[in-house]
Amino acid sequence: MKTIITQLSDDIANSKILIEHHLKTINMEVQHMPKILILYYSQTGNTRLMAEAIQEGVKMVQGIEVEFKDRVAAEELADFNAIVVGAPTYYHDMTRNIKKLFEEAAVKKLSLNGKVGAAFGSYGWSAEAPPLVLEIMNNRFRMDTIEPPLLIKYAPDQAGLQKCRQFGKKIGERLLLPT
């Protein structure tokens, strides 16, 4: 009987070691999983629809964590491997909150160098905001941008939403490319 108990005790100890090893492996994989931020501003809901479809596209790529937000502190940008900004065009410019975010990141000297960057947005008669976002990502922060930005006039229809999904998938795949 003592031999059986000793054997069971050894089996339990070995199982515990094996489980701890697997948990550490899973934890390491989660910690090293690339993270994408999809940040958007949407007054009419059009850019939000685009952002949701882009998120669906990113999720088609295995091994990527996605955060979907309508606001973020400048310091948080450094936590992501890719930053995707949805900036609709209002009065031939990007929205104040997007502009302010980049200004704060610059003042705080945040390093976004080499991170993947992309921009998208809806517009009515002009489409300046997403290209301006890419220009800031390129010139000020030296990000690795995906160009051109994704632009959709007014509300995205089914074809537009499909373009958004493809754009998201492209971003996810780009993030997994070896550097």
C-alpha positions as CSV (number, residue, x, y, z in Angstrom):
1,M,0.0,0.0,0.0
2,K,2.8,2.4,0.9
3,T,4.4,1.8,-2.6
4,I,1.1,2.7,-4.3
5,I,0.8,5.9,-2.3
6,T,4.4,6.8,-3.0
7,Q,3.8,6.2,-6.8
8,L,0.6,8.3,-6.8
9,S,2.5,11.0,-4.9
10,D,5.3,11.0,-7.6
11,D,2.7,11.0,-10.4
12,I,0.9,14.0,-8.9
13,A,4.2,15.8,-8.4
14,N,5.2,15.1,-12.1
15,S,1.8,16.2,-13.3
16,K,2.1,19.4,-11.3
17,I,5.5,20.1,-12.9
18,L,4.1,19.4,-16.4
19,I,1.1,21.7,-15.8
20,E,3.3,24.5,-14.5
21,H,5.5,24.1,-17.5
22,H,2.5,24.4,-19.9
23,L,1.1,27.4,-18.0
24,K,4.5,29.2,-18.3
25,T,4.6,28.4,-22.0
26,I,1.1,29.7,-22.6
27,N,1.9,32.8,-20.5
28,M,5.1,33.5,-22.5
29,E,3.1,33.2,-25.8
30,V,0.5,35.6,-24.5
31,Q,3.1,38.1,-23.4
32,H,4.8,37.9,-26.8
33,M,1.6,38.1,-28.8
34,P,1.7,41.3,-31.0
35,K,-0.9,43.9,-30.0
36,I,-2.8,46.2,-32.3
37,L,-4.7,49.3,-31.2
38,I,-7.6,50.3,-33.3
39,L,-8.3,53.9,-32.2
40,Y,-11.1,55.8,-33.9
41,Y,-13.3,58.9,-33.6
42,S,-16.7,58.9,-35.0
43,Q,-19.4,61.5,-34.8
44,T,-21.8,60.0,-37.3
45,G,-21.0,56.3,-36.8
46,N,-19.4,55.8,-40.2
47,T,-15.8,55.6,-39.0
48,R,-16.9,53.3,-36.2
49,L,-18.4,50.9,-38.7
50,M,-15.1,51.0,-40.6
51,A,-13.2,50.4,-37.3
52,E,-15.4,47.4,-36.4
53,A,-14.9,45.8,-39.9
54,I,-11.1,46.4,-39.6
55,Q,-11.1,44.7,-36.3
56,E,-12.9,41.7,-37.9
57,G,-10.2,41.6,-40.5
58,V,-7.4,41.7,-38.0
59,K,-9.0,38.8,-36.1
60,M,-8.8,36.7,-39.2
61,V,-5.0,36.5,-38.5
62,Q,-4.1,34.1,-35.7
63,G,-1.8,35.2,-32.9
64,I,-2.6,38.9,-32.6
65,E,-4.3,40.7,-29.7
66,V,-6.6,43.6,-30.7
67,E,-7.8,46.5,-28.6
68,F,-10.6,48.6,-29.9
69,K,-10.9,52.1,-28.3
70,D,-12.4,55.5,-29.0
71,R,-9.9,57.2,-26.7
72,V,-6.5,56.4,-25.2
73,A,-3.8,58.2,-23.2
74,A,-0.7,59.1,-25.2
75,E,1.5,57.0,-23.0
76,E,-0.5,53.9,-23.9
77,L,0.6,54.1,-27.5
78,A,3.9,52.7,-26.6
79,D,2.2,49.4,-25.4
80,F,1.2,48.4,-29.0
81,N,3.1,46.9,-31.9
82,A,0.7,48.5,-34.4
83,I,-1.5,51.6,-34.1
84,V,-4.4,52.0,-36.5
85,V,-6.2,55.4,-36.4
86,G,-9.6,56.1,-37.7
87,A,-9.8,59.8,-38.4
88,P,-12.8,61.1,-40.3
89,T,-12.3,64.4,-42.1
90,Y,-14.2,67.4,-40.7
91,Y,-13.6,70.8,-42.3
92,H,-10.6,69.6,-44.2
93,D,-8.7,68.4,-41.1
94,M,-8.5,65.6,-38.6
95,T,-10.5,65.8,-35.4
96,R,-9.1,67.7,-32.4
97,N,-8.8,64.7,-30.2
98,I,-6.6,62.8,-32.7
99,K,-4.5,65.9,-33.3
100,K,-4.2,66.4,-29.5
101,L,-3.1,62.8,-29.0
102,F,-0.2,63.1,-31.4
103,E,0.8,66.4,-29.9
104,E,0.9,64.9,-26.4
105,A,2.9,61.9,-27.7
106,A,5.4,64.3,-29.3
107,V,5.7,66.5,-26.2
108,K,6.3,63.4,-24.1
109,K,8.8,62.2,-26.6
110,L,7.2,58.8,-26.9
111,S,9.1,56.4,-29.1
112,L,6.9,54.9,-31.8
113,N,9.8,54.3,-34.1
114,G,9.3,51.1,-36.2
115,K,5.8,50.4,-35.0
116,V,3.3,49.6,-37.7
117,G,0.9,52.4,-38.4
118,A,-2.2,52.7,-40.5
119,A,-5.0,55.2,-41.0
120,F,-8.6,55.1,-42.3
121,G,-11.6,57.3,-42.3
122,S,-14.9,58.4,-43.8
123,Y,-15.4,61.7,-45.5
124,G,-18.1,63.8,-47.2
125,W,-16.4,66.0,-49.8
126,S,-12.7,65.8,-49.0
127,A,-10.5,63.2,-47.4
128,E,-7.5,65.0,-45.8
129,A,-7.5,63.4,-42.3
130,P,-6.2,59.9,-42.9
131,P,-3.3,61.1,-45.1
132,L,-2.4,63.7,-42.5
133,V,-2.4,61.0,-39.8
134,L,0.0,58.9,-42.0
135,E,2.2,61.9,-42.5
136,I,2.5,62.4,-38.8
137,M,3.2,58.7,-38.2
138,N,5.9,58.8,-40.9
139,N,7.6,62.1,-40.3
140,R,7.3,62.7,-36.6
141,F,7.3,59.2,-35.2
142,R,9.2,57.2,-37.9
143,M,6.5,54.5,-37.9
144,D,6.4,51.8,-40.5
145,T,3.1,52.8,-42.2
146,I,0.8,51.0,-44.5
147,E,-0.1,53.2,-47.4
148,P,-2.4,54.4,-48.8
149,P,-4.9,55.0,-46.1
150,L,-8.3,53.5,-46.4
151,L,-10.9,56.1,-47.4
152,I,-14.6,55.6,-47.7
153,K,-17.1,58.3,-48.8
154,Y,-20.0,58.7,-46.4
155,A,-21.3,55.5,-44.8
156,P,-19.5,52.2,-45.8
157,D,-21.7,49.9,-47.8
158,Q,-21.1,46.1,-47.9
159,A,-18.3,46.5,-50.5
160,G,-16.7,49.2,-48.3
161,L,-17.0,47.0,-45.2
162,Q,-15.3,44.2,-47.1
163,K,-12.4,46.6,-48.0
164,C,-12.2,47.4,-44.3
165,R,-11.9,43.7,-43.4
166,Q,-9.2,43.2,-46.1
167,F,-7.4,46.3,-44.7
168,G,-7.5,44.8,-41.2
169,K,-6.2,41.5,-42.4
170,K,-3.4,43.2,-44.3
171,I,-2.4,45.0,-41.1
172,G,-2.4,41.8,-39.0
173,E,-0.3,40.0,-41.6
174,R,2.1,42.9,-41.8
175,L,2.6,42.7,-38.1
176,L,3.6,39.1,-38.2
177,L,6.2,39.6,-40.9
178,P,9.8,39.0,-39.6
179,T,11.7,42.3,-39.1
